[in-house]
Structures are given as structure tokens and as C-alpha cells.
Amino acid sequence: MIIGTVTGAVWATRKAPCLGGQTLLVVEAEGKRIVAADQVGAGTGDRVLVVTGTAAARFSMETPADAVVAAILDPEGR
């Protein structure tokens, strides 16, 4: 799992049918940028939890994803 900040979104003029309706977010974490499928409605500036690999594939169900935004973190760190 990775904690990062959403810095924007990826827009595509064409996507594979299995990605239809799927929002792809750019998340900056550990000095790197990751494109992750959004499952929770995160937006720019949100601190999020990103899962990768097998966990991402299981969480995203129908969408073939290598990275998924699985949670929006509380800004106050509670």
C-alpha cells in the first residue's frame, strides 16, 4: 500500500471497453507518479491510499488495474 496525493487526472479520447466510465488519477507518492483507477471518488489534492498488484486487481473487480485508489485519508490524520 502507498500513501500519496492526487495531483490530477488522465484523460483519454479512447479507452478499452473495460475501462469505460473509469476515472484514472495521477497520484504522487515517494517522489514518483502513479496512474491509479479511482474506486472512491477522490479528487485533486486528496491524500489517498493506493493498493497495487494482486490487491488492486481484486479490489477493481471488472477493471484490469495494476493500481487502485482504495481510500481517501482523513486530512486531520485521525
N, C-alpha and C positions, 0 to 999 in steps of 0.2 A: 504494500500500500504506500501511496505517495501523497503528501500534503502539498498543495500548490495553490496558485491564484489564477483565476480565469482572466486572460488578457484580451480575448476576442473570440471571434467565431470564424469558421471556414465556410465559405460559400462556394457551391458548385453549380454550374449550369446544367450538368448531367450527373446523375448518380446511378449506381447499380440499383435495380428494383428493390432489393432487400434493405437498402438504406433510405428508401422513400420516407419522408416525414421525420427523419432522424436529424437532430441538431448535432453538429460537430463543433466542439470548443477547443480553443488553444489554451493550454494550461502551462504556466511557467512554474517549474519546480526544480530545485537543486541546480540552477543555472542552465537548465535545458527547457526546450519547448516540447510539449506532448500534444498531439491531437487526440481527443477523447470523445466518445459518444456520450451525450448528456442524457441521463436517465432520471434526473431530479429537478430540472428546470433552473439550473444555475445561470448566473449572468456575469457580465464583466465586473471584475473587482471582488467577486465572491471567493473566499477561501474554501477549497473543496478537497475531498478525499477521492483519489483516483485509484482504482484497482486495475491490475494488468494481468495478462496471461490467462491461465485457465479460469481464475476467478472472474475476470472480465467477460469471458465467453459465457460462463454460466449466468452471470447477472444480466447480460444483454439479451438473453433468450434467442429471439429470432434474428437479431442483427449480428453478423460476424464482426466482432470488435476485439481489438487487442488491448484497448484501454477504455475504461468507462468511468464517468463521474458518478460515484455511488452515494455521495453525501455532501451537503453544504454545511460547513462548520460554523458554529456559533462564533460571531465576531468578538465576543467578550471572553471566549475560552472557558466557558462554564462546563 
